[in-house]
Amino acid sequence: VFFCSSAYVPKTAAGHCKWAEVLKDLEQIKMSKDIDVSLYTANTDEDVKCQEPVIRCFFLEMEVILQECRIKNCSKTQDVRNVCKNGNAFASLENNKLNSTTSAKCKECEEYDEKNFTEFIQSFVKVIQKECK
């Protein structure tokens, strides 16, 4: 039993970014030619205190992409679904941490400019990469 559990340790080590899977899926989605939506796109240089609401905004907008994919039967629907699933896991973990004084100073998702799908994904990747450093 000890051997089996110790074999699992490297995958959960501190060096592993919890967003690695999301980044992988975003790279796949980025190539999609059949997603054409405008999405609220948070600034990648937002105050570090606003990082959680920024990430939450990106995941909320991924739900919009998922709806679009379901309607149009996109080729990347499964990748989009994976990002949303990981986003829901993030939201349930982080909801408890987000205090009202921090979020009061941060923009609401709808306050950001709408950008096209390509710009949205590029910004999302930048924000997630920042989290992985």
C-alpha positions as CSV (number, residue, x, y, z in Angstrom):
1,V,0.0,0.0,0.0
2,F,2.8,2.4,0.9
3,F,4.4,1.9,-2.5
4,C,1.2,2.7,-4.4
5,S,0.5,5.8,-2.5
6,S,4.0,7.1,-2.7
7,A,3.9,6.6,-6.5
8,Y,1.1,9.1,-6.6
9,V,3.0,11.9,-4.7
10,P,4.9,13.5,-7.6
11,K,1.7,14.4,-9.4
12,T,0.5,16.4,-6.4
13,A,3.8,18.0,-5.6
14,A,3.9,21.7,-5.0
15,G,5.7,22.2,-8.4
16,H,2.6,21.1,-10.4
17,C,0.4,23.9,-11.4
18,K,-3.3,23.2,-10.6
19,W,-4.2,24.9,-13.9
20,A,-2.0,22.7,-16.2
21,E,-5.0,20.9,-17.5
22,V,-6.9,24.1,-18.1
23,L,-3.9,25.5,-20.1
24,K,-3.8,22.3,-22.2
25,D,-7.5,22.5,-23.0
26,L,-7.2,26.3,-23.8
27,E,-4.5,25.5,-26.3
28,Q,-6.8,23.0,-28.0
29,I,-9.8,25.4,-28.0
30,K,-7.6,28.3,-29.4
31,M,-7.4,26.4,-32.7
32,S,-11.2,26.3,-33.1
33,K,-12.5,28.0,-36.2
34,D,-16.2,27.4,-35.4
35,I,-16.5,29.5,-32.3
36,D,-17.6,33.1,-33.0
37,V,-18.6,35.0,-30.0
38,S,-17.9,38.3,-28.2
39,L,-17.0,37.8,-24.6
40,Y,-16.3,40.0,-21.6
41,T,-12.5,39.8,-21.3
42,A,-10.8,40.8,-18.0
43,N,-7.6,42.7,-18.1
44,T,-4.5,40.5,-17.8
45,D,-2.8,43.3,-15.8
46,E,-5.5,43.6,-13.2
47,D,-4.5,44.2,-9.6
48,V,-3.2,41.0,-8.0
49,K,-5.9,41.3,-5.3
50,C,-8.5,40.9,-8.1
51,Q,-7.0,37.8,-9.5
52,E,-9.8,35.5,-8.1
53,P,-12.6,37.6,-9.6
54,V,-10.7,37.8,-12.9
55,I,-10.3,34.1,-13.1
56,R,-14.0,33.6,-12.1
57,C,-15.0,35.9,-15.0
58,F,-13.0,33.9,-17.5
59,F,-14.7,30.7,-16.3
60,L,-18.1,32.3,-16.5
61,E,-17.5,33.4,-20.0
62,M,-16.4,29.8,-20.9
63,E,-19.9,28.8,-20.0
64,V,-21.1,31.1,-22.8
65,I,-18.7,29.4,-25.2
66,L,-20.0,26.0,-24.0
67,Q,-23.6,27.0,-24.8
68,E,-22.5,28.3,-28.2
69,C,-20.7,25.0,-28.8
70,R,-23.8,23.0,-27.9
71,I,-25.9,25.0,-30.3
72,K,-23.4,24.8,-33.2
73,N,-22.0,21.4,-32.4
74,C,-18.4,22.7,-32.3
75,S,-15.4,20.5,-32.9
76,K,-13.9,21.5,-29.5
77,T,-17.0,21.1,-27.3
78,Q,-15.3,18.4,-25.1
79,D,-12.3,20.7,-24.5
80,V,-14.6,23.6,-23.6
81,R,-16.5,21.3,-21.3
82,N,-13.3,20.3,-19.6
83,V,-12.3,23.9,-18.9
84,C,-15.8,24.5,-17.4
85,K,-15.6,21.5,-15.2
86,N,-12.2,22.6,-13.9
87,G,-13.6,26.1,-13.4
88,N,-16.5,24.8,-11.3
89,A,-13.9,23.0,-9.1
90,F,-12.1,26.3,-8.8
91,A,-15.2,28.2,-7.9
92,S,-16.3,25.9,-5.2
93,L,-12.8,26.0,-3.6
94,E,-12.3,29.8,-4.0
95,N,-15.8,31.0,-3.1
96,N,-15.1,30.8,0.6
97,K,-11.9,32.8,0.3
98,L,-13.3,35.7,-1.6
99,N,-14.0,38.5,0.9
100,S,-16.4,41.4,0.2
101,T,-13.8,44.1,0.7
102,T,-11.6,42.6,-2.0
103,S,-14.4,42.0,-4.5
104,A,-15.8,45.5,-3.9
105,K,-12.7,47.0,-5.4
106,C,-12.6,44.7,-8.3
107,K,-14.6,45.0,-11.5
108,E,-17.6,42.9,-12.2
109,C,-17.3,40.7,-15.3
110,E,-19.7,42.8,-17.3
111,E,-17.6,45.9,-16.7
112,Y,-14.8,44.6,-18.9
113,D,-14.8,45.2,-22.7
114,E,-16.2,42.6,-25.0
115,K,-13.5,41.0,-27.2
116,N,-13.6,38.4,-29.9
117,F,-13.0,34.7,-29.1
118,T,-9.3,34.8,-30.1
119,E,-8.4,37.7,-27.9
120,F,-10.4,36.2,-25.0
121,I,-8.6,32.9,-25.2
122,Q,-5.2,34.7,-25.4
123,S,-6.0,36.8,-22.3
124,F,-7.3,33.7,-20.4
125,V,-4.1,31.8,-21.2
126,K,-2.0,34.8,-19.9
127,V,-3.9,35.0,-16.7
128,I,-3.6,31.2,-16.1
129,Q,0.1,31.3,-16.9
130,K,0.5,34.0,-14.3
131,E,-1.1,31.7,-11.7
132,C,1.3,28.9,-12.6
133,K,4.4,30.9,-11.9
